[in-house]
Amino acid sequence: MSDYTPISRLYDAEHMDLVSDIELYRNFGRRCSGAVLELGCGSGRVSVPLAQAGLSVTGIDLSPAMLDLARQRAESAAVSARTRFEQADVRALGFSPHFSLAIWALNGFLHLATTKDQLDALARIHRALLPGGLLIVDLPNPHVVFDASRDGQMLLRRRFRSPGGGLASSWTIASTDMAGQVQHLVLAYDEPGPDGLVRRTTVEMDLRFVYRFEMAGLLRESGFILDDVYGSYDLDLYNDSSEIMMFVAYKPR
């Protein structure tokens, strides 16, 4: 599992304006009309808007720094009473059946390095859901996103306002093993300081990507029934050119 602690401030600022998936999760939350569990909640980008919509949300993450940001965001939005943020490993969740909806947003599932990790995590989520509860997992389409021809290149990912107000940049350098379904990723953040100097912070991580029917098999083996696979946050059906694979599955009643 990857440690986002060194880049937590910058990662949060980089994704502050990413809201394209929020309405989708709100709608599913209202449909399920029960408690929501967010896996890999990070700084609360999804959890807090769901709480603002009146939902009760529990977010888990491994990074204490990210969880501190999530609690601050919830407090600023006056939804602390409807949110709970816990440091926990999804592979070892101890929740009894309590949640109507579980969300794993923005590729978080890719941090699970082995099939055992994936199955352990899905089994724990299955246990935490009430009968009939939904699981949504947002993944990249590996055929589109993981391109080994760009390996070794330092690619600009995003420019954004840093917490200090300056214009910061995030960069990626990838090394992709298509046969092993692993991408080694270096994330580099350049942040201007008050002294005019630009400081770089880097982290490295491995992402284990999955294919459509592989993920469907993992869900099935973990006791879920797959409802459908979508290729956008507008629920367009998944196809070759879709950038995402969004799996919607449920725990049988």
Phi, psi and omega in degrees: 000142187272149181255111181269002186305315182297337184244015189303314181299314185285322178298319178297313180296322181297324186258008184301324184267005179277103185231006188296337181261352189295314183297324176302311181293325175300314182296319177294321178299317178294322180297321183279335175046052176202189181293146183246138175246123175252123178271136181059052189290343180058229185269015175087019182303322179264317186301315185293314175301326177294320176295324177295335178276005176096006181271152174269122190233132170248125179246136176238148178200160178272340187268115176300324180295319177295318181294324176299318178295321179296317179295320177297319180295318179295320179294317179297327180271002179060040179235022180301328182291339181254008180232149173220130181239127185231142172279118183201153175263124184299337179286350183227029180299140180249017182289136169277168182305118186211332191256145176268339183214133172239137183235133171234095189271159164050051168073012183300331181299335184291348178282352176279118195274339185227165176299322178298316178302315181298314181291322177300315181295313182296323178296320179292321178294317178303316179296326184284342182273145171288157174306132184088355181292150183260148171237129176242125179237120181262116182232156174281151172283111186298333181292336182258316191275322185265099186242103184294343180293344179260005180302142177085348179274142175269107188252134176290125179266311185199149167249140185202166177280125179285166176303334178276355176100348179280171179272111181258164180226147172240140184230156176229145170231123186244152170225115192247126175255095184295322181292320180274354181057042179228134172242122173274127188235131170254121175258126179238131179243126176254121184234123177287138178260170180296341178272004179088351179276145177262126181250138182252133174241131181233149171223155177237145180206158174249134177246127179259104184273157183231157178258167189306304187283338172296313179294321178299321178293320177298317179296316180298316181295335180271003175099004180270155170251123182284125178276308178189170176237125183248156183250006178201168177283354173266009178066032168291144180294146181295137174215183186305323186265000179298138177279337180236160168237108181254112183269129174243117182227165179219157177273126182302148177284000000 
